[in-house]
Amino acid sequence: MTQKEKAEELVLKYSILKDGHNHLVKQCALIAVDEIINALEEHSWQNLKIINYYQEVKTEIEKL
């Protein structure tokens, strides 16, 4: 799955909150991605490739 596809998937999962609040949906998805990145950073530098992937997912969410 590309970073853009993952970004769209995460935003879609939060769309139940939307009700015209796209900014809120994006913020929730960004919080989730930050949590993933933080958890990976705590466990090992071996996760660098995954961390980079999710940092690019954040960039894609911000573009939506």
PDB file of N, CA, C and O in Angstrom:
ATOM      1  N   MET A   1       0.855  -1.173   0.000  1.00  0.00           N
ATOM      2  CA  MET A   1       0.000   0.000   0.000  1.00  0.00           C
ATOM      3  C   MET A   1       0.902   1.236   0.000  1.00  0.00           C
ATOM      4  O   MET A   1       1.843   1.336   0.788  1.00  0.00           O
ATOM      5  N   THR A   2       0.600   2.158  -0.883  1.00  0.00           N
ATOM      6  CA  THR A   2       1.397   3.384  -0.935  1.00  0.00           C
ATOM      7  C   THR A   2       1.070   4.266   0.270  1.00  0.00           C
ATOM      8  O   THR A   2       0.066   4.067   0.954  1.00  0.00           O
ATOM      9  N   GLN A   3       1.937   5.237   0.509  1.00  0.00           N
ATOM     10  CA  GLN A   3       1.695   6.173   1.608  1.00  0.00           C
ATOM     11  C   GLN A   3       0.402   6.945   1.391  1.00  0.00           C
ATOM     12  O   GLN A   3      -0.343   7.198   2.338  1.00  0.00           O
ATOM     13  N   LYS A   4       0.134   7.322   0.140  1.00  0.00           N
ATOM     14  CA  LYS A   4      -1.096   8.058  -0.155  1.00  0.00           C
ATOM     15  C   LYS A   4      -2.323   7.184   0.112  1.00  0.00           C
ATOM     16  O   LYS A   4      -3.307   7.659   0.678  1.00  0.00           O
ATOM     17  N   GLU A   5      -2.273   5.925  -0.286  1.00  0.00           N
ATOM     18  CA  GLU A   5      -3.394   5.016  -0.050  1.00  0.00           C
ATOM     19  C   GLU A   5      -3.619   4.816   1.454  1.00  0.00           C
ATOM     20  O   GLU A   5      -4.762   4.777   1.909  1.00  0.00           O
ATOM     21  N   LYS A   6      -2.531   4.692   2.223  1.00  0.00           N
ATOM     22  CA  LYS A   6      -2.644   4.532   3.676  1.00  0.00           C
ATOM     23  C   LYS A   6      -3.232   5.795   4.289  1.00  0.00           C
ATOM     24  O   LYS A   6      -4.070   5.714   5.187  1.00  0.00           O
ATOM     25  N   ALA A   7      -2.803   6.956   3.818  1.00  0.00           N
ATOM     26  CA  ALA A   7      -3.340   8.223   4.321  1.00  0.00           C
ATOM     27  C   ALA A   7      -4.843   8.298   4.073  1.00  0.00           C
ATOM     28  O   ALA A   7      -5.608   8.658   4.968  1.00  0.00           O
ATOM     29  N   GLU A   8      -5.259   7.960   2.868  1.00  0.00           N
ATOM     30  CA  GLU A   8      -6.683   7.987   2.527  1.00  0.00           C
ATOM     31  C   GLU A   8      -7.462   6.982   3.370  1.00  0.00           C
ATOM     32  O   GLU A   8      -8.575   7.272   3.809  1.00  0.00           O
ATOM     33  N   GLU A   9      -6.884   5.804   3.599  1.00  0.00           N
ATOM     34  CA  GLU A   9      -7.546   4.784   4.414  1.00  0.00           C
ATOM     35  C   GLU A   9      -7.743   5.274   5.854  1.00  0.00           C
ATOM     36  O   GLU A   9      -8.823   5.112   6.423  1.00  0.00           O
ATOM     37  N   LEU A  10      -6.707   5.868   6.438  1.00  0.00           N
ATOM     38  CA  LEU A  10      -6.822   6.361   7.810  1.00  0.00           C
ATOM     39  C   LEU A  10      -7.854   7.474   7.924  1.00  0.00           C
ATOM     40  O   LEU A  10      -8.662   7.479   8.852  1.00  0.00           O
ATOM     41  N   VAL A  11      -7.831   8.409   6.991  1.00  0.00           N
ATOM     42  CA  VAL A  11      -8.802   9.502   7.021  1.00  0.00           C
ATOM     43  C   VAL A  11     -10.223   8.950   6.849  1.00  0.00           C
ATOM     44  O   VAL A  11     -11.157   9.407   7.508  1.00  0.00           O
ATOM     45  N   LEU A  12     -10.376   7.974   5.968  1.00  0.00           N
ATOM     46  CA  LEU A  12     -11.688   7.370   5.762  1.00  0.00           C
ATOM     47  C   LEU A  12     -12.197   6.694   7.038  1.00  0.00           C
ATOM     48  O   LEU A  12     -13.385   6.771   7.351  1.00  0.00           O
ATOM     49  N   LYS A  13     -11.303   6.037   7.768  1.00  0.00           N
ATOM     50  CA  LYS A  13     -11.708   5.378   9.015  1.00  0.00           C
ATOM     51  C   LYS A  13     -12.225   6.373  10.041  1.00  0.00           C
ATOM     52  O   LYS A  13     -13.091   6.037  10.849  1.00  0.00           O
ATOM     53  N   TYR A  14     -11.706   7.588  10.018  1.00  0.00           N
ATOM     54  CA  TYR A  14     -12.162   8.622  10.943  1.00  0.00           C
ATOM     55  C   TYR A  14     -13.322   9.437  10.388  1.00  0.00           C
ATOM     56  O   TYR A  14     -13.820  10.338  11.064  1.00  0.00           O
ATOM     57  N   SER A  15     -13.751   9.140   9.188  1.00  0.00           N
ATOM     58  CA  SER A  15     -14.793   9.952   8.551  1.00  0.00           C
ATOM     59  C   SER A  15     -16.130   9.881   9.273  1.00  0.00           C
ATOM     60  O   SER A  15     -16.999  10.719   9.036  1.00  0.00           O
ATOM     61  N   ILE A  16     -16.313   8.902  10.147  1.00  0.00           N
ATOM     62  CA  ILE A  16     -17.552   8.846  10.930  1.00  0.00           C
ATOM     63  C   ILE A  16     -17.676  10.067  11.836  1.00  0.00           C
ATOM     64  O   ILE A  16     -18.775  10.413  12.272  1.00  0.00           O
ATOM     65  N   LEU A  17     -16.556  10.714  12.116  1.00  0.00           N
ATOM     66  CA  LEU A  17     -16.560  11.921  12.939  1.00  0.00           C
ATOM     67  C   LEU A  17     -16.812  13.180  12.128  1.00  0.00           C
ATOM     68  O   LEU A  17     -17.025  14.260  12.679  1.00  0.00           O
ATOM     69  N   LYS A  18     -16.784  13.027  10.826  1.00  0.00           N
ATOM     70  CA  LYS A  18     -16.706  14.167   9.922  1.00  0.00           C
ATOM     71  C   LYS A  18     -17.797  15.203  10.134  1.00  0.00           C
ATOM     72  O   LYS A  18     -17.521  16.278  10.667  1.00  0.00           O
ATOM     73  N   ASP A  19     -19.005  14.916   9.740  1.00  0.00           N
ATOM     74  CA  ASP A  19     -20.107  15.880   9.845  1.00  0.00           C
ATOM     75  C   ASP A  19     -19.675  17.291   9.483  1.00  0.00           C
ATOM     76  O   ASP A  19     -20.018  18.255  10.168  1.00  0.00           O
ATOM     77  N   GLY A  20     -18.915  17.400   8.396  1.00  0.00           N
ATOM     78  CA  GLY A  20     -18.473  18.712   7.946  1.00  0.00           C
ATOM     79  C   GLY A  20     -17.205  19.206   8.609  1.00  0.00           C
ATOM     80  O   GLY A  20     -16.820  20.362   8.429  1.00  0.00           O
ATOM     81  N   HIS A  21     -16.550  18.347   9.375  1.00  0.00           N
ATOM     82  CA  HIS A  21     -15.347  18.746  10.103  1.00  0.00           C
ATOM     83  C   HIS A  21     -14.123  18.007   9.564  1.00  0.00           C
ATOM     84  O   HIS A  21     -13.499  17.222  10.278  1.00  0.00           O
ATOM     85  N   ASN A  22     -13.789  18.262   8.315  1.00  0.00           N
ATOM     86  CA  ASN A  22     -12.659  17.577   7.682  1.00  0.00           C
ATOM     87  C   ASN A  22     -11.365  17.816   8.453  1.00  0.00           C
ATOM     88  O   ASN A  22     -10.526  16.919   8.538  1.00  0.00           O
ATOM     89  N   HIS A  23     -11.192  18.999   9.008  1.00  0.00           N
ATOM     90  CA  HIS A  23      -9.988  19.311   9.781  1.00  0.00           C
ATOM     91  C   HIS A  23      -9.870  18.369  10.984  1.00  0.00           C
ATOM     92  O   HIS A  23      -8.777  17.893  11.289  1.00  0.00           O
ATOM     93  N   LEU A  24     -10.980  18.099  11.663  1.00  0.00           N
ATOM     94  CA  LEU A  24     -10.986  17.201  12.820  1.00  0.00           C
ATOM     95  C   LEU A  24     -10.602  15.783  12.408  1.00  0.00           C
ATOM     96  O   LEU A  24      -9.837  15.116  13.105  1.00  0.00           O
ATOM     97  N   VAL A  25     -11.126  15.329  11.289  1.00  0.00           N
ATOM     98  CA  VAL A  25     -10.824  13.992  10.780  1.00  0.00           C
ATOM     99  C   VAL A  25      -9.328  13.872  10.503  1.00  0.00           C
ATOM    100  O   VAL A  25      -8.703  12.882  10.885  1.00  0.00           O
ATOM    101  N   LYS A  26      -8.760  14.865   9.849  1.00  0.00           N
ATOM    102  CA  LYS A  26      -7.335  14.840   9.535  1.00  0.00           C
ATOM    103  C   LYS A  26      -6.498  14.881  10.815  1.00  0.00           C
ATOM    104  O   LYS A  26      -5.483  14.191  10.910  1.00  0.00           O
ATOM    105  N   GLN A  27      -6.909  15.671  11.784  1.00  0.00           N
ATOM    106  CA  GLN A  27      -6.165  15.751  13.038  1.00  0.00           C
ATOM    107  C   GLN A  27      -6.161  14.406  13.765  1.00  0.00           C
ATOM    108  O   GLN A  27      -5.138  14.004  14.320  1.00  0.00           O
ATOM    109  N   CYS A  28      -7.289  13.716  13.763  1.00  0.00           N
ATOM    110  CA  CYS A  28      -7.355  12.394  14.397  1.00  0.00           C
ATOM    111  C   CYS A  28      -6.417  11.410  13.694  1.00  0.00           C
ATOM    112  O   CYS A  28      -5.706  10.653  14.355  1.00  0.00           O
ATOM    113  N   ALA A  29      -6.412  11.417  12.384  1.00  0.00           N
ATOM    114  CA  ALA A  29      -5.533  10.528  11.626  1.00  0.00           C
ATOM    115  C   ALA A  29      -4.071  10.874  11.889  1.00  0.00           C
ATOM    116  O   ALA A  29      -3.241   9.975  12.022  1.00  0.00           O
ATOM    117  N   LEU A  30      -3.745  12.159  11.965  1.00  0.00           N
ATOM    118  CA  LEU A  30      -2.372  12.571  12.254  1.00  0.00           C
ATOM    119  C   LEU A  30      -1.943  12.137  13.650  1.00  0.00           C
ATOM    120  O   LEU A  30      -0.800  11.723  13.840  1.00  0.00           O
ATOM    121  N   ILE A  31      -2.831  12.223  14.618  1.00  0.00           N
ATOM    122  CA  ILE A  31      -2.529  11.768  15.971  1.00  0.00           C
ATOM    123  C   ILE A  31      -2.222  10.270  15.962  1.00  0.00           C
ATOM    124  O   ILE A  31      -1.275   9.823  16.610  1.00  0.00           O
ATOM    125  N   ALA A  32      -3.016   9.502  15.231  1.00  0.00           N
ATOM    126  CA  ALA A  32      -2.793   8.060  15.143  1.00  0.00           C
ATOM    127  C   ALA A  32      -1.425   7.748  14.542  1.00  0.00           C
ATOM    128  O   ALA A  32      -0.709   6.874  15.031  1.00  0.00           O
ATOM    129  N   VAL A  33      -1.068   8.465  13.484  1.00  0.00           N
ATOM    130  CA  VAL A  33       0.226   8.243  12.837  1.00  0.00           C
ATOM    131  C   VAL A  33       1.359   8.649  13.771  1.00  0.00           C
ATOM    132  O   VAL A  33       2.373   7.955  13.839  1.00  0.00           O
ATOM    133  N   ASP A  34       1.210   9.753  14.488  1.00  0.00           N
ATOM    134  CA  ASP A  34       2.235  10.156  15.456  1.00  0.00           C
ATOM    135  C   ASP A  34       2.442   9.077  16.517  1.00  0.00           C
ATOM    136  O   ASP A  34       3.576   8.805  16.911  1.00  0.00           O
ATOM    137  N   GLU A  35       1.367   8.470  16.974  1.00  0.00           N
ATOM    138  CA  GLU A  35       1.475   7.403  17.971  1.00  0.00           C
ATOM    139  C   GLU A  35       2.239   6.201  17.411  1.00  0.00           C
ATOM    140  O   GLU A  35       3.054   5.602  18.113  1.00  0.00           O
ATOM    141  N   ILE A  36       1.982   5.856  16.171  1.00  0.00           N
ATOM    142  CA  ILE A  36       2.693   4.757  15.525  1.00  0.00           C
ATOM    143  C   ILE A  36       4.183   5.078  15.444  1.00  0.00           C
ATOM    144  O   ILE A  36       5.025   4.253  15.798  1.00  0.00           O
ATOM    145  N   ILE A  37       4.498   6.278  14.976  1.00  0.00           N
ATOM    146  CA  ILE A  37       5.899   6.691  14.843  1.00  0.00           C
ATOM    147  C   ILE A  37       6.592   6.673  16.203  1.00  0.00           C
ATOM    148  O   ILE A  37       7.706   6.163  16.322  1.00  0.00           O
ATOM    149  N   ASN A  38       5.947   7.222  17.224  1.00  0.00           N
ATOM    150  CA  ASN A  38       6.547   7.250  18.559  1.00  0.00           C
ATOM    151  C   ASN A  38       6.805   5.848  19.092  1.00  0.00           C
ATOM    152  O   ASN A  38       7.859   5.591  19.674  1.00  0.00           O
ATOM    153  N   ALA A  39       5.867   4.950  18.900  1.00  0.00           N
ATOM    154  CA  ALA A  39       6.040   3.568  19.363  1.00  0.00           C
ATOM    155  C   ALA A  39       7.203   2.897  18.643  1.00  0.00           C
ATOM    156  O   ALA A  39       7.988   2.176  19.260  1.00  0.00           O
ATOM    157  N   LEU A  40       7.313   3.129  17.356  1.00  0.00           N
ATOM    158  CA  LEU A  40       8.406   2.535  16.584  1.00  0.00           C
ATOM    159  C   LEU A  40       9.759   3.110  16.992  1.00  0.00           C
ATOM    160  O   LEU A  40      10.746   2.380  17.079  1.00  0.00           O
ATOM    161  N   GLU A  41       9.805   4.409  17.241  1.00  0.00           N
ATOM    162  CA  GLU A  41      11.064   5.047  17.633  1.00  0.00           C
ATOM    163  C   GLU A  41      11.555   4.525  18.982  1.00  0.00           C
ATOM    164  O   GLU A  41      12.762   4.417  19.204  1.00  0.00           O
ATOM    165  N   GLU A  42      10.646   4.208  19.866  1.00  0.00           N
ATOM    166  CA  GLU A  42      11.013   3.723  21.192  1.00  0.00           C
ATOM    167  C   GLU A  42      11.594   2.315  21.147  1.00  0.00           C
ATOM    168  O   GLU A  42      12.362   1.933  22.029  1.00  0.00           O
ATOM    169  N   HIS A  43      11.241   1.557  20.149  1.00  0.00           N
ATOM    170  CA  HIS A  43      11.616   0.147  20.161  1.00  0.00           C
ATOM    171  C   HIS A  43      12.897  -0.178  19.413  1.00  0.00           C
ATOM    172  O   HIS A  43      13.604  -1.103  19.811  1.00  0.00           O
ATOM    173  N   SER A  44      13.220   0.523  18.374  1.00  0.00           N
ATOM    174  CA  SER A  44      14.446   0.165  17.678  1.00  0.00           C
ATOM    175  C   SER A  44      14.687   1.036  16.465  1.00  0.00           C
ATOM    176  O   SER A  44      13.753   1.460  15.784  1.00  0.00           O
ATOM    177  N   TRP A  45      15.955   1.295  16.211  1.00  0.00           N
ATOM    178  CA  TRP A  45      16.324   2.019  14.997  1.00  0.00           C
ATOM    179  C   TRP A  45      16.066   1.155  13.774  1.00  0.00           C
ATOM    180  O   TRP A  45      16.044   1.669  12.655  1.00  0.00           O
ATOM    181  N   GLN A  46      15.870  -0.147  13.959  1.00  0.00           N
ATOM    182  CA  GLN A  46      15.594  -1.048  12.835  1.00  0.00           C
ATOM    183  C   GLN A  46      14.266  -0.719  12.167  1.00  0.00           C
ATOM    184  O   GLN A  46      14.007  -1.142  11.040  1.00  0.00           O
ATOM    185  N   ASN A  47      13.452   0.015  12.847  1.00  0.00           N
ATOM    186  CA  ASN A  47      12.148   0.395  12.317  1.00  0.00           C
ATOM    187  C   ASN A  47      12.208   1.656  11.466  1.00  0.00           C
ATOM    188  O   ASN A  47      11.168   2.203  11.099  1.00  0.00           O
ATOM    189  N   LEU A  48      13.397   2.120  11.152  1.00  0.00           N
ATOM    190  CA  LEU A  48      13.560   3.374  10.417  1.00  0.00           C
ATOM    191  C   LEU A  48      12.780   3.399   9.109  1.00  0.00           C
ATOM    192  O   LEU A  48      12.177   4.419   8.772  1.00  0.00           O
ATOM    193  N   LYS A  49      12.781   2.302   8.374  1.00  0.00           N
ATOM    194  CA  LYS A  49      12.051   2.245   7.104  1.00  0.00           C
ATOM    195  C   LYS A  49      10.550   2.430   7.337  1.00  0.00           C
ATOM    196  O   LYS A  49       9.883   3.128   6.573  1.00  0.00           O
ATOM    197  N   ILE A  50      10.024   1.809   8.386  1.00  0.00           N
ATOM    198  CA  ILE A  50       8.599   1.936   8.708  1.00  0.00           C
ATOM    199  C   ILE A  50       8.300   3.355   9.187  1.00  0.00           C
ATOM    200  O   ILE A  50       7.273   3.933   8.834  1.00  0.00           O
ATOM    201  N   ILE A  51       9.202   3.908   9.990  1.00  0.00           N
ATOM    202  CA  ILE A  51       9.019   5.281  10.468  1.00  0.00           C
ATOM    203  C   ILE A  51       8.966   6.243   9.289  1.00  0.00           C
ATOM    204  O   ILE A  51       8.101   7.117   9.239  1.00  0.00           O
ATOM    205  N   ASN A  52       9.874   6.091   8.353  1.00  0.00           N
ATOM    206  CA  ASN A  52       9.877   6.946   7.161  1.00  0.00           C
ATOM    207  C   ASN A  52       8.577   6.796   6.383  1.00  0.00           C
ATOM    208  O   ASN A  52       8.036   7.783   5.885  1.00  0.00           O
ATOM    209  N   TYR A  53       8.072   5.571   6.273  1.00  0.00           N
ATOM    210  CA  TYR A  53       6.806   5.310   5.583  1.00  0.00           C
ATOM    211  C   TYR A  53       5.690   6.126   6.240  1.00  0.00           C
ATOM    212  O   TYR A  53       4.939   6.820   5.555  1.00  0.00           O
ATOM    213  N   TYR A  54       5.584   6.039   7.577  1.00  0.00           N
ATOM    214  CA  TYR A  54       4.499   6.735   8.259  1.00  0.00           C
ATOM    215  C   TYR A  54       4.696   8.251   8.273  1.00  0.00           C
ATOM    216  O   TYR A  54       3.717   8.994   8.339  1.00  0.00           O
ATOM    217  N   GLN A  55       5.929   8.719   8.213  1.00  0.00           N
ATOM    218  CA  GLN A  55       6.135  10.158   8.080  1.00  0.00           C
ATOM    219  C   GLN A  55       5.625  10.637   6.730  1.00  0.00           C
ATOM    220  O   GLN A  55       5.094  11.742   6.620  1.00  0.00           O
ATOM    221  N   GLU A  56       5.783   9.815   5.708  1.00  0.00           N
ATOM    222  CA  GLU A  56       5.243  10.164   4.392  1.00  0.00           C
ATOM    223  C   GLU A  56       3.716  10.059   4.385  1.00  0.00           C
ATOM    224  O   GLU A  56       3.044  10.815   3.684  1.00  0.00           O
ATOM    225  N   VAL A  57       3.169   9.119   5.167  1.00  0.00           N
ATOM    226  CA  VAL A  57       1.712   9.031   5.307  1.00  0.00           C
ATOM    227  C   VAL A  57       1.190  10.334   5.905  1.00  0.00           C
ATOM    228  O   VAL A  57       0.178  10.863   5.443  1.00  0.00           O
ATOM    229  N   LYS A  58       1.869  10.859   6.929  1.00  0.00           N
ATOM    230  CA  LYS A  58       1.468  12.141   7.526  1.00  0.00           C
ATOM    231  C   LYS A  58       1.432  13.244   6.476  1.00  0.00           C
ATOM    232  O   LYS A  58       0.492  14.037   6.433  1.00  0.00           O
ATOM    233  N   THR A  59       2.448  13.289   5.640  1.00  0.00           N
ATOM    234  CA  THR A  59       2.508  14.302   4.584  1.00  0.00           C
ATOM    235  C   THR A  59       1.308  14.160   3.648  1.00  0.00           C
ATOM    236  O   THR A  59       0.710  15.158   3.244  1.00  0.00           O
ATOM    237  N   GLU A  60       0.962  12.933   3.308  1.00  0.00           N
ATOM    238  CA  GLU A  60      -0.188  12.712   2.429  1.00  0.00           C
ATOM    239  C   GLU A  60      -1.494  13.102   3.089  1.00  0.00           C
ATOM    240  O   GLU A  60      -2.380  13.643   2.428  1.00  0.00           O
ATOM    241  N   ILE A  61      -1.633  12.837   4.399  1.00  0.00           N
ATOM    242  CA  ILE A  61      -2.846  13.246   5.112  1.00  0.00           C
ATOM    243  C   ILE A  61      -2.986  14.765   5.068  1.00  0.00           C
ATOM    244  O   ILE A  61      -4.075  15.291   4.836  1.00  0.00           O
ATOM    245  N   GLU A  62      -1.887  15.456   5.291  1.00  0.00           N
ATOM    246  CA  GLU A  62      -1.926  16.909   5.284  1.00  0.00           C
ATOM    247  C   GLU A  62      -2.310  17.469   3.929  1.00  0.00           C
ATOM    248  O   GLU A  62      -2.861  18.567   3.847  1.00  0.00           O
ATOM    249  N   LYS A  63      -2.027  16.733   2.868  1.00  0.00           N
ATOM    250  CA  LYS A  63      -2.390  17.176   1.512  1.00  0.00           C
ATOM    251  C   LYS A  63      -3.872  16.976   1.206  1.00  0.00           C
ATOM    252  O   LYS A  63      -4.415  17.628   0.314  1.00  0.00           O
ATOM    253  N   LEU A  64      -4.523  16.080   1.938  1.00  0.00           N
ATOM    254  CA  LEU A  64      -5.934  15.767   1.632  1.00  0.00           C
ATOM    255  C   LEU A  64      -6.848  16.951   1.943  1.00  0.00           C
ATOM    256  O   LEU A  64      -8.060  16.863   1.747  1.00  0.00           O
TER     257      LEU A  64
END
